[in-house]
Amino acid sequence: MADKGLATDTEIQAALAELPGWKRQNNSLQKTFDLKGFKAAMAFAGTVGELADRADHHPDILIQFHKVTITTSSHDKGGITDRDFRLARQIEAAAKDQMA
């Protein structure tokens, strides 16, 4: 996958196979994380925000008590690119110690 273009269906399926719980939602990637409580959800959302800001790639973050749903898409490209998968992998690594 190149940063310059949209990921193909084959590339998306291959990458999703390595990202448990992530799914394709129209032209985005999405996952809901079930965390240890509200405080953990808020901390996790902050961590995601830091990762996203460093990557200059900003997902939608929905907080619902102990659940955080992340939706990422490369809006400038009109869909899913390698940037989305890189961010999803970073988010996965950050979530490991916060999961319920």
Sequence and secondary structure as in RCSB ss.txt:
>XXXX:A:sequence
MADKGLATDTEIQAALAELPGWKRQNNSLQKTFDLKGFKAAMAFAGTVGELADRADHHPDILIQFHKVTITTSSH
DKGGITDRDFRLARQIEAAAKDQMA
>XXXX:A:secstr
  TTS   HHHHHHHHHTSTT EEETTEEEEEEEBSSHHHHHHHHHHHHHHHHHHT   EEEEETTEEEEEE BT
TTTB  HHHHHHHHHHHHHHTTTB 
